[in-house]
Amino acid sequence: MWVYLKDPSSGYLLQKTINGIDFSIVQRPTDLLVKQELGDSIDTEKIRRLREKYSKYIYFNLSMSKNNQELLSTAPKNRNEFGAMVNQLAFGMGDKVHLYTQKKDTIELADFIYPRMYGMSRSTTIMFVYPRNKQQLQDDYLNFTIEDLGLYTGEVKFKIPIKTIINEPKLNF
């Protein structure tokens, strides 16, 4: 499924490069989270419970990189900037990333997860979790914005098609 999702023609992967920083966002369908928690066991009742649990939310993976490396490996120029960026990525992204409808209704962030990779990854990837509200999924797209993180990119905006959220792919377990 990841191969399909990461194909730009699928509509699930959106990419931009601004001032040398590569941004990409990909929706993470419910069944990928179910598969991750399920592991190798195939239990239909457990699959049903997990789908019910995870389908209440919409998940997005935001990846950011510079020169095909994590931001912490390339962006900070000194210890103070490094510390400020670690703090921003670990605790402050809820104030910097926004999801809203075409009518400018804000969808409140439920949570975000930033796993530190300590330079072992090609990008800084953060998963954002938003409640799935059918009333907010009536338009053609949602706006996902990232305020400038001190990288001189300005606000970065992605238009996420609602149809990819409503018609997310499913796995056959």
N, CA and C atoms as an extended XYZ file, in Angstrom:
519
Properties=species:S:1:pos:R:3:atomname:S:1:resname:S:1:resid:I:1 pbc="F F F"
N         0.825       -1.191        0.000 N   MET     1
C         0.000        0.000        0.000 CA  MET     1
C         0.870        1.257        0.000 C   MET     1
N         2.034        1.212        0.698 N   TRP     2
C         2.902        2.397        0.729 CA  TRP     2
C         3.378        2.787       -0.663 C   TRP     2
N         3.648        1.792       -1.505 N   VAL     3
C         4.090        2.074       -2.879 CA  VAL     3
C         3.010        2.880       -3.598 C   VAL     3
N         1.761        2.455       -3.451 N   TYR     4
C         0.635        3.166       -4.065 CA  TYR     4
C         0.492        4.573       -3.485 C   TYR     4
N         0.536        4.698       -2.160 N   LEU     5
C         0.345        5.992       -1.502 CA  LEU     5
C         1.437        6.992       -1.858 C   LEU     5
N         2.660        6.514       -2.037 N   LYS     6
C         3.788        7.410       -2.312 CA  LYS     6
C         3.965        7.722       -3.796 C   LYS     6
N         3.068        7.192       -4.620 N   ASP     7
C         3.061        7.538       -6.035 CA  ASP     7
C         2.293        8.845       -6.178 C   ASP     7
N         2.946        9.924       -6.663 N   PRO     8
C         2.261       11.215       -6.753 CA  PRO     8
C         0.959       11.182       -7.553 C   PRO     8
N         0.827       10.242       -8.493 N   SER     9
C        -0.406       10.181       -9.290 CA  SER     9
C        -1.583        9.616       -8.494 C   SER     9
N        -1.330        9.017       -7.320 N   SER    10
C        -2.415        8.461       -6.508 CA  SER    10
C        -3.244        9.554       -5.837 C   SER    10
N        -2.657       10.738       -5.664 N   GLY    11
C        -3.360       11.822       -4.986 CA  GLY    11
C        -3.131       11.846       -3.487 C   GLY    11
N        -2.439       10.836       -2.953 N   TYR    12
C        -2.191       10.767       -1.510 CA  TYR    12
C        -0.891       11.448       -1.106 C   TYR    12
N         0.024       11.630       -2.029 N   LEU    13
C         1.310       12.270       -1.756 CA  LEU    13
C         1.331       13.646       -2.411 C   LEU    13
N         1.604       14.661       -1.596 N   LEU    14
C         1.743       16.030       -2.099 CA  LEU    14
C         3.140       16.504       -1.726 C   LEU    14
N         3.824       17.184       -2.657 N   GLN    15
C         5.212       17.593       -2.427 CA  GLN    15
C         5.446       19.033       -2.866 C   GLN    15
N         6.365       19.703       -2.155 N   LYS    16
C         6.806       21.047       -2.523 CA  LYS    16
C         8.247       21.211       -2.061 C   LYS    16
N         8.985       22.033       -2.803 N   THR    17
C        10.328       22.420       -2.372 CA  THR    17
C        10.355       23.936       -2.315 C   THR    17
N        10.708       24.465       -1.153 N   ILE    18
C        10.764       25.909       -0.949 CA  ILE    18
C        12.073       26.244       -0.252 C   ILE    18
N        12.853       27.115       -0.883 N   ASN    19
C        14.120       27.574       -0.320 CA  ASN    19
C        15.025       26.407        0.104 C   ASN    19
N        15.071       25.358       -0.716 N   GLY    20
C        15.949       24.217       -0.447 CA  GLY    20
C        15.393       23.212        0.544 C   GLY    20
N        14.201       23.463        1.081 N   ILE    21
C        13.573       22.531        2.017 CA  ILE    21
C        12.498       21.746        1.264 C   ILE    21
N        12.599       20.422        1.312 N   ASP    22
C        11.610       19.555        0.667 CA  ASP    22
C        10.522       19.201        1.676 C   ASP    22
N         9.277       19.480        1.310 N   PHE    23
C         8.119       19.156        2.134 CA  PHE    23
C         7.305       18.104        1.396 C   PHE    23
N         6.834       17.117        2.112 N   SER    24
C         5.881       16.176        1.522 CA  SER    24
C         4.887       15.775        2.606 C   SER    24
N         3.667       15.579        2.168 N   ILE    25
C         2.630       15.131        3.085 CA  ILE    25
C         1.918       13.965        2.433 C   ILE    25
N         1.686       12.930        3.224 N   VAL    26
C         0.971       11.754        2.730 CA  VAL    26
C        -0.048       11.357        3.788 C   VAL    26
N        -1.252       11.086        3.322 N   GLN    27
C        -2.281       10.609        4.230 CA  GLN    27
C        -1.965        9.173        4.597 C   GLN    27
N        -2.168        8.836        5.849 N   ARG    28
C        -1.918        7.468        6.308 CA  ARG    28
C        -3.274        6.808        6.576 C   ARG    28
N        -3.727        5.926        5.681 N   PRO    29
C        -5.042        5.311        5.832 CA  PRO    29
C        -5.176        4.477        7.117 C   PRO    29
N        -6.396        4.350        7.569 N   THR    30
C        -6.724        3.607        8.790 CA  THR    30
C        -6.116        2.213        8.790 C   THR    30
N        -6.231        1.493        7.673 N   ASP    31
C        -5.770        0.101        7.637 CA  ASP    31
C        -4.260       -0.038        7.829 C   ASP    31
N        -3.484        0.983        7.511 N   LEU    32
C        -2.038        0.897        7.781 CA  LEU    32
C        -1.772        0.905        9.282 C   LEU    32
N        -2.535        1.684       10.025 N   LEU    33
C        -2.397        1.697       11.483 CA  LEU    33
C        -2.904        0.385       12.080 C   LEU    33
N        -3.984       -0.148       11.513 N   VAL    34
C        -4.509       -1.439       11.960 CA  VAL    34
C        -3.452       -2.518       11.744 C   VAL    34
N        -2.861       -2.558       10.552 N   LYS    35
C        -1.835       -3.559       10.224 CA  LYS    35
C        -0.631       -3.444       11.156 C   LYS    35
N        -0.242       -2.215       11.443 N   GLN    36
C         0.914       -1.993       12.313 CA  GLN    36
C         0.656       -2.559       13.711 C   GLN    36
N        -0.534       -2.331       14.250 N   GLU    37
C        -0.838       -2.833       15.589 CA  GLU    37
C        -1.143       -4.329       15.581 C   GLU    37
N        -1.709       -4.817       14.481 N   LEU    38
C        -2.102       -6.215       14.368 CA  LEU    38
C        -0.892       -7.144       14.298 C   LEU    38
N         0.161       -6.672       13.644 N   GLY    39
C         1.333       -7.524       13.474 CA  GLY    39
C         1.036       -8.656       12.508 C   GLY    39
N         1.493       -9.854       12.829 N   ASP    40
C         1.318      -11.001       11.931 CA  ASP    40
C         0.031      -11.774       12.196 C   ASP    40
N        -0.634      -11.519       13.325 N   SER    41
C        -1.846      -12.274       13.635 CA  SER    41
C        -3.029      -11.751       12.820 C   SER    41
N        -3.887      -12.654       12.401 N   ILE    42
C        -5.085      -12.286       11.646 CA  ILE    42
C        -6.290      -12.734       12.472 C   ILE    42
N        -6.873      -11.796       13.186 N   ASP    43
C        -8.041      -12.053       14.024 CA  ASP    43
C        -9.126      -11.075       13.591 C   ASP    43
N       -10.198      -11.596       12.970 N   THR    44
C       -11.220      -10.716       12.392 CA  THR    44
C       -11.876       -9.806       13.422 C   THR    44
N       -12.087      -10.294       14.605 N   GLU    45
C       -12.687       -9.450       15.646 CA  GLU    45
C       -11.733       -8.320       16.044 C   GLU    45
N       -10.459       -8.636       16.161 N   LYS    46
C        -9.473       -7.616       16.509 CA  LYS    46
C        -9.346       -6.586       15.379 C   LYS    46
N        -9.389       -7.045       14.137 N   ILE    47
C        -9.339       -6.134       12.975 CA  ILE    47
C       -10.524       -5.175       13.029 C   ILE    47
N       -11.712       -5.691       13.302 N   ARG    48
C       -12.909       -4.856       13.394 CA  ARG    48
C       -12.766       -3.808       14.495 C   ARG    48
N       -12.291       -4.224       15.685 N   ARG    49
C       -12.111       -3.293       16.814 CA  ARG    49
C       -11.078       -2.220       16.488 C   ARG    49
N        -9.968       -2.632       15.863 N   LEU    50
C        -8.918       -1.663       15.530 CA  LEU    50
C        -9.385       -0.684       14.457 C   LEU    50
N       -10.109       -1.178       13.457 N   ARG    51
C       -10.642       -0.279       12.424 CA  ARG    51
C       -11.589        0.741       13.052 C   ARG    51
N       -12.416        0.285       13.975 N   GLU    52
C       -13.340        1.186       14.658 CA  GLU    52
C       -12.563        2.242       15.464 C   GLU    52
N       -11.518        1.815       16.129 N   LYS    53
C       -10.696        2.713       16.948 CA  LYS    53
C        -9.988        3.767       16.083 C   LYS    53
N        -9.324        3.323       15.020 N   TYR    54
C        -8.513        4.239       14.216 CA  TYR    54
C        -9.319        5.053       13.206 C   TYR    54
N       -10.489        4.586       12.815 N   SER    55
C       -11.263        5.309       11.802 CA  SER    55
C       -11.886        6.595       12.331 C   SER    55
N       -11.782        6.849       13.612 N   LYS    56
C       -12.318        8.087       14.200 CA  LYS    56
C       -11.413        9.283       13.900 C   LYS    56
N       -10.251        9.016       13.314 N   TYR    57
C        -9.256       10.070       13.091 CA  TYR    57
C        -8.724       10.035       11.667 C   TYR    57
N        -8.128       11.154       11.267 N   ILE    58
C        -7.423       11.275        9.988 CA  ILE    58
C        -5.952       11.443       10.341 C   ILE    58
N        -5.082       10.739        9.632 N   TYR    59
C        -3.644       10.746        9.934 CA  TYR    59
C        -2.867       11.258        8.730 C   TYR    59
N        -1.919       12.153        8.991 N   PHE    60
C        -1.044       12.671        7.947 CA  PHE    60
C         0.396       12.557        8.413 C   PHE    60
N         1.273       12.100        7.521 N   ASN    61
C         2.710       12.122        7.780 CA  ASN    61
C         3.303       13.300        7.019 C   ASN    61
N         3.877       14.234        7.744 N   LEU    62
C         4.573       15.374        7.150 CA  LEU    62
C         6.061       15.087        7.220 C   LEU    62
N         6.728       15.114        6.062 N   SER    63
C         8.179       14.917        6.020 CA  SER    63
C         8.833       16.196        5.516 C   SER    63
N         9.930       16.571        6.167 N   MET    64
C        10.682       17.764        5.781 CA  MET    64
C        12.160       17.383        5.754 C   MET    64
N        12.845       17.837        4.705 N   SER    65
C        14.275       17.532        4.628 CA  SER    65
C        15.013       18.644        3.881 C   SER    65
N        16.291       18.682        4.123 N   LYS    66
C        17.180       19.586        3.391 CA  LYS    66
C        18.365       18.750        2.946 C   LYS    66
N        18.675       18.787        1.659 N   ASN    67
C        19.771       17.977        1.091 CA  ASN    67
C        19.592       16.493        1.417 C   ASN    67
N        18.330       16.031        1.389 N   ASN    68
C        18.017       14.629        1.642 CA  ASN    68
C        18.455       14.166        3.029 C   ASN    68
N        18.417       15.090        4.013 N   GLN    69
C        18.765       14.775        5.392 CA  GLN    69
C        17.727       15.392        6.326 C   GLN    69
N        17.701       14.912        7.566 N   GLU    70
C        16.809       15.471        8.576 CA  GLU    70
C        17.120       16.947        8.789 C   GLU    70
N        16.108       17.699        9.181 N   LEU    71
C        16.307       19.133        9.424 CA  LEU    71
C        17.327       19.392       10.525 C   LEU    71
N        17.307       18.595       11.578 N   LEU    72
C        18.249       18.811       12.686 CA  LEU    72
C        19.697       18.567       12.278 C   LEU    72
N        19.906       17.811       11.211 N   SER    73
C        21.268       17.542       10.736 CA  SER    73
C        21.797       18.665        9.849 C   SER    73
N        20.904       19.485        9.300 N   THR    74
C        21.342       20.473        8.315 CA  THR    74
C        20.975       21.920        8.629 C   THR    74
N        19.850       22.161        9.288 N   ALA    75
C        19.360       23.535        9.445 CA  ALA    75
C        20.013       24.343       10.570 C   ALA    75
N        20.131       23.811       11.787 N   PRO    76
C        20.690       24.640       12.867 CA  PRO    76
C        22.155       24.989       12.629 C   PRO    76
N        22.485       26.248       12.925 N   LYS    77
C        23.865       26.702       12.719 CA  LYS    77
C        24.707       26.630       13.998 C   LYS    77
N        24.037       26.525       15.150 N   ASN    78
C        24.758       26.447       16.421 CA  ASN    78
C        23.905       25.686       17.448 C   ASN    78
N        24.439       25.527       18.661 N   ARG    79
C        23.733       24.768       19.698 CA  ARG    79
C        22.395       25.383       20.079 C   ARG    79
N        22.358       26.695       20.156 N   ASN    80
C        21.101       27.362       20.527 CA  ASN    80
C        20.023       27.104       19.484 C   ASN    80
N        20.372       27.231       18.203 N   GLU    81
C        19.400       26.962       17.142 CA  GLU    81
C        18.981       25.493       17.155 C   GLU    81
N        19.938       24.598       17.419 N   PHE    82
C        19.628       23.170       17.486 CA  PHE    82
C        18.623       22.906       18.605 C   PHE    82
N        18.879       23.435       19.780 N   GLY    83
C        17.979       23.250       20.924 CA  GLY    83
C        16.594       23.819       20.666 C   GLY    83
N        16.555       25.005       20.043 N   ALA    84
C        15.268       25.634       19.727 CA  ALA    84
C        14.493       24.790       18.719 C   ALA    84
N        15.196       24.229       17.727 N   MET    85
C        14.512       23.421       16.719 CA  MET    85
C        14.019       22.103       17.310 C   MET    85
N        14.820       21.462       18.163 N   VAL    86
C        14.383       20.226       18.829 CA  VAL    86
C        13.114       20.514       19.630 C   VAL    86
N        13.117       21.608       20.386 N   ASN    87
C        11.959       21.988       21.190 CA  ASN    87
C        10.736       22.238       20.299 C   ASN    87
N        10.952       22.946       19.186 N   GLN    88
C         9.854       23.242       18.258 CA  GLN    88
C         9.266       21.959       17.681 C   GLN    88
N        10.110       21.054       17.217 N   LEU    89
C         9.638       19.815       16.594 CA  LEU    89
C         8.960       18.890       17.607 C   LEU    89
N         9.491       18.810       18.808 N   ALA    90
C         8.968       17.881       19.804 CA  ALA    90
C         7.727       18.398       20.521 C   ALA    90
N         7.654       19.713       20.728 N   PHE    91
C         6.572       20.237       21.560 CA  PHE    91
C         5.728       21.338       20.920 C   PHE    91
N         6.243       22.024       19.905 N   GLY    92
C         5.569       23.206       19.408 CA  GLY    92
C         4.880       23.080       18.073 C   GLY    92
N         4.866       21.901       17.470 N   MET    93
C         4.283       21.776       16.132 CA  MET    93
C         2.764       21.964       16.129 C   MET    93
N         2.137       21.748       17.262 N   GLY    94
C         0.699       21.982       17.360 CA  GLY    94
C         0.334       23.435       17.125 C   GLY    94
N         1.281       24.344       17.384 N   ASP    95
C         1.053       25.774       17.151 CA  ASP    95
C         1.487       26.203       15.750 C   ASP    95
N         2.230       25.370       15.059 N   LYS    96
C         2.778       25.738       13.751 CA  LYS    96
C         2.062       25.090       12.559 C   LYS    96
N         1.344       24.008       12.802 N   VAL    97
C         0.674       23.277       11.728 CA  VAL    97
C        -0.830       23.385       11.928 C   VAL    97
N        -1.549       23.674       10.842 N   HIS    98
C        -2.990       23.881       10.929 CA  HIS    98
C        -3.704       23.149        9.806 C   HIS    98
N        -4.890       22.659       10.111 N   LEU    99
C        -5.757       22.019        9.118 CA  LEU    99
C        -7.102       22.727        9.180 C   LEU    99
N        -7.567       23.199        8.029 N   TYR   100
C        -8.858       23.873        8.022 CA  TYR   100
C        -9.586       23.618        6.709 C   TYR   100
N       -10.905       23.827        6.766 N   THR   101
C       -11.765       23.569        5.614 CA  THR   101
C       -11.699       24.746        4.647 C   THR   101
N       -12.350       24.578        3.498 N   GLN   102
C       -12.413       25.667        2.520 CA  GLN   102
C       -13.138       26.878        3.098 C   GLN   102
N       -14.049       26.643        4.038 N   LYS   103
C       -14.799       27.733        4.664 CA  LYS   103
C       -14.021       28.342        5.828 C   LYS   103
N       -12.759       27.960        5.972 N   LYS   104
C       -11.850       28.468        7.012 CA  LYS   104
C       -12.203       27.990        8.421 C   LYS   104
N       -12.943       26.868        8.528 N   ASP   105
C       -13.204       26.265        9.836 CA  ASP   105
C       -11.983       25.443       10.222 C   ASP   105
N       -11.431       25.716       11.386 N   THR   106
C       -10.248       25.000       11.845 CA  THR   106
C       -10.626       23.619       12.363 C   THR   106
N        -9.869       22.624       11.969 N   ILE   107
C       -10.009       21.274       12.516 CA  ILE   107
C        -8.927       21.161       13.587 C   ILE   107
N        -9.374       20.981       14.813 N   GLU   108
C        -8.441       20.965       15.940 CA  GLU   108
C        -7.536       19.736       15.913 C   GLU   108
N        -6.281       19.944       16.158 N   LEU   109
C        -5.295       18.864       16.215 CA  LEU   109
C        -5.569       17.989       17.437 C   LEU   109
N        -5.664       16.682       17.237 N   ALA   110
C        -5.843       15.754       18.355 CA  ALA   110
C        -4.486       15.434       18.986 C   ALA   110
N        -3.474       15.219       18.141 N   ASP   111
C        -2.146       14.866       18.647 CA  ASP   111
C        -1.146       14.892       17.499 C   ASP   111
N         0.127       14.926       17.843 N   PHE   112
C         1.174       14.738       16.842 CA  PHE   112
C         2.299       13.943       17.475 C   PHE   112
N         2.989       13.182       16.638 N   ILE   113
C         4.064       12.313       17.110 CA  ILE   113
C         5.320       12.617       16.309 C   ILE   113
N         6.354       13.012       17.028 N   TYR   114
C         7.645       13.289       16.395 CA  TYR   114
C         8.681       12.318       16.959 C   TYR   114
N         9.010       11.262       16.224 N   PRO   115
C        10.055       10.356       16.698 CA  PRO   115
C        11.432       10.884       16.308 C   PRO   115
N        12.307       11.051       17.278 N   ARG   116
C        13.684       11.476       16.977 CA  ARG   116
C        14.408       10.314       16.316 C   ARG   116
N        15.084       10.596       15.211 N   MET   117
C        15.805        9.562       14.471 CA  MET   117
C        17.317        9.734       14.581 C   MET   117
N        17.761       10.810       15.206 N   TYR   118
C        19.179       11.042       15.485 CA  TYR   118
C        20.060       10.920       14.245 C   TYR   118
N        19.608       11.501       13.142 N   GLY   119
C        20.396       11.529       11.919 CA  GLY   119
C        20.374       10.253       11.106 C   GLY   119
N        19.548        9.291       11.496 N   MET   120
C        19.520        7.999       10.806 CA  MET   120
C        18.462        7.945        9.701 C   MET   120
N        17.774        9.055        9.454 N   SER   121
C        16.719        9.090        8.453 CA  SER   121
C        17.054       10.143        7.404 C   SER   121
N        16.376       10.077        6.280 N   ARG   122
C        16.601       11.054        5.207 CA  ARG   122
C        15.696       12.275        5.347 C   ARG   122
N        14.773       12.238        6.330 N   SER   123
C        13.881       13.379        6.529 CA  SER   123
C        13.363       13.402        7.960 C   SER   123
N        12.866       14.549        8.358 N   THR   124
C        12.186       14.713        9.635 CA  THR   124
C        10.713       14.441        9.362 C   THR   124
N        10.174       13.403        9.968 N   THR   125
C         8.787       13.012        9.710 CA  THR   125
C         7.978       13.081       10.998 C   THR   125
N         6.836       13.734       10.904 N   ILE   126
C         5.937       13.901       12.044 CA  ILE   126
C         4.554       13.440       11.615 C   ILE   126
N         3.899       12.635       12.457 N   MET   127
C         2.535       12.221       12.165 CA  MET   127
C         1.570       13.135       12.923 C   MET   127
N         0.598       13.680       12.188 N   PHE   128
C        -0.428       14.546       12.761 CA  PHE   128
C        -1.755       13.801       12.748 C   PHE   128
N        -2.503       13.932       13.839 N   VAL   129
C        -3.767       13.223       14.011 CA  VAL   129
C        -4.878       14.242       14.230 C   VAL   129
N        -5.935       14.122       13.410 N   TYR   130
C        -7.082       15.026       13.494 CA  TYR   130
C        -8.362       14.211       13.604 C   TYR   130
N        -9.367       14.725       14.342 N   PRO   131
C       -10.641       14.002       14.400 CA  PRO   131
C       -11.305       13.969       13.025 C   PRO   131
N       -11.947       12.866       12.725 N   ARG   132
C       -12.662       12.702       11.455 CA  ARG   132
C       -14.106       13.132       11.709 C   ARG   132
N       -14.470       14.283       11.171 N   ASN   133
C       -15.802       14.845       11.359 CA  ASN   133
C       -16.464       14.960        9.988 C   ASN   133
N       -17.549       14.214        9.783 N   LYS   134
C       -18.190       14.178        8.455 CA  LYS   134
C       -18.644       15.556        7.982 C   LYS   134
N       -19.066       16.435        8.898 N   GLN   135
C       -19.496       17.776        8.484 CA  GLN   135
C       -18.339       18.580        7.895 C   GLN   135
N       -17.133       18.326        8.374 N   GLN   136
C       -15.982       19.067        7.880 CA  GLN   136
C       -15.408       18.452        6.597 C   GLN   136
N       -15.965       17.349        6.157 N   LEU   137
C       -15.474       16.679        4.956 CA  LEU   137
C       -16.475       16.816        3.810 C   LEU   137
N       -17.158       17.955        3.741 N   GLN   138
C       -18.174       18.195        2.717 CA  GLN   138
C       -17.620       18.925        1.492 C   GLN   138
N       -16.510       19.633        1.636 N   ASP   139
C       -15.960       20.427        0.544 CA  ASP   139
C       -15.110       19.567       -0.386 C   ASP   139
N       -14.373       20.231       -1.277 N   ASP   140
C       -13.508       19.514       -2.216 CA  ASP   140
C       -12.136       19.198       -1.622 C   ASP   140
N       -11.680       20.042       -0.712 N   TYR   141
C       -10.343       19.844       -0.152 CA  TYR   141
C       -10.233       20.455        1.244 C   TYR   141
N        -9.175       20.050        1.950 N   LEU   142
C        -8.781       20.651        3.220 CA  LEU   142
C        -7.466       21.372        2.993 C   LEU   142
N        -7.227       22.427        3.741 N   ASN   143
C        -5.963       23.151        3.687 CA  ASN   143
C        -5.087       22.714        4.859 C   ASN   143
N        -3.891       22.251        4.564 N   PHE   144
C        -2.909       21.866        5.570 CA  PHE   144
C        -1.776       22.877        5.459 C   PHE   144
N        -1.527       23.649        6.511 N   THR   145
C        -0.496       24.683        6.444 CA  THR   145
C         0.567       24.482        7.516 C   THR   145
N         1.785       24.839        7.152 N   ILE   146
C         2.917       24.792        8.072 CA  ILE   146
C         3.498       26.202        8.123 C   ILE   146
N         3.462       26.808        9.294 N   GLU   147
C         4.068       28.131        9.440 CA  GLU   147
C         5.584       28.000        9.283 C   GLU   147
N         6.228       29.105        8.991 N   ASP   148
C         7.690       29.096        8.850 CA  ASP   148
C         8.325       28.626       10.158 C   ASP   148
N         9.199       27.662       10.079 N   LEU   149
C         9.879       27.099       11.249 CA  LEU   149
C        11.259       27.714       11.445 C   LEU   149
N        11.451       28.905       10.918 N   GLY   150
C        12.757       29.546       10.996 CA  GLY   150
C        13.668       29.120        9.866 C   GLY   150
N        13.090       28.553        8.814 N   LEU   151
C        13.861       28.058        7.674 CA  LEU   151
C        13.714       28.959        6.449 C   LEU   151
N        13.054       30.084        6.620 N   TYR   152
C        12.834       31.078        5.553 CA  TYR   152
C        12.049       30.493        4.387 C   TYR   152
N        11.013       29.729        4.725 N   THR   153
C        10.158       29.149        3.694 CA  THR   153
C         8.822       29.877        3.613 C   THR   153
N         8.528       30.702        4.599 N   GLY   154
C         7.192       31.287        4.678 CA  GLY   154
C         6.208       30.186        5.019 C   GLY   154
N         4.925       30.496        4.954 N   GLU   155
C         3.909       29.486        5.220 CA  GLU   155
C         3.813       28.540        4.024 C   GLU   155
N         3.830       27.247        4.295 N   VAL   156
C         3.722       26.226        3.252 CA  VAL   156
C         2.312       25.656        3.328 C   VAL   156
N         1.634       25.623        2.183 N   LYS   157
C         0.233       25.215        2.159 CA  LYS   157
C         0.024       24.059        1.171 C   LYS   157
N        -0.725       23.058        1.629 N   PHE   158
C        -1.107       21.938        0.790 CA  PHE   158
C        -2.631       21.854        0.742 C   PHE   158
N        -3.167       21.570       -0.433 N   LYS   159
C        -4.599       21.321       -0.582 CA  LYS   159
C        -4.785       19.813       -0.645 C   LYS   159
N        -5.439       19.252        0.372 N   ILE   160
C        -5.639       17.808        0.458 CA  ILE   160
C        -7.038       17.481       -0.038 C   ILE   160
N        -7.142       16.729       -1.130 N   PRO   161
C        -8.470       16.386       -1.661 CA  PRO   161
C        -9.279       15.553       -0.662 C   PRO   161
N       -10.513       15.962       -0.420 N   ILE   162
C       -11.402       15.246        0.507 CA  ILE   162
C       -11.655       13.818        0.013 C   ILE   162
N       -11.715       13.638       -1.305 N   LYS   163
C       -12.017       12.296       -1.832 CA  LYS   163
C       -10.976       11.267       -1.397 C   LYS   163
N        -9.717       11.686       -1.189 N   THR   164
C        -8.699       10.731       -0.734 CA  THR   164
C        -8.936       10.326        0.719 C   THR   164
N        -9.559       11.197        1.489 N   ILE   165
C        -9.857       10.876        2.889 CA  ILE   165
C       -11.076        9.956        2.963 C   ILE   165
N       -12.112       10.306        2.215 N   ILE   166
C       -13.352        9.523        2.247 CA  ILE   166
C       -13.149        8.145        1.618 C   ILE   166
N       -12.400        8.073        0.523 N   ASN   167
C       -12.204        6.812       -0.209 CA  ASN   167
C       -10.836        6.199        0.057 C   ASN   167
N       -10.368        6.269        1.308 N   GLU   168
C        -9.031        5.758        1.590 CA  GLU   168
C        -8.955        4.268        1.294 C   GLU   168
N        -7.801        3.807        0.801 N   PRO   169
C        -7.645        2.388        0.448 CA  PRO   169
C        -7.721        1.486        1.678 C   PRO   169
N        -8.146        0.268        1.438 N   LYS   170
C        -8.267       -0.727        2.504 CA  LYS   170
C        -7.379       -1.927        2.170 C   LYS   170
N        -6.923       -2.599        3.217 N   LEU   171
C        -6.135       -3.821        3.050 CA  LEU   171
C        -7.037       -5.036        3.193 C   LEU   171
N        -6.712       -6.099        2.480 N   ASN   172
C        -7.382       -7.385        2.675 CA  ASN   172
C        -6.532       -8.184        3.654 C   ASN   172
N        -7.067       -8.387        4.851 N   PHE   173
C        -6.307       -9.096        5.880 CA  PHE   173
C        -6.502      -10.587        5.758 C   PHE   173
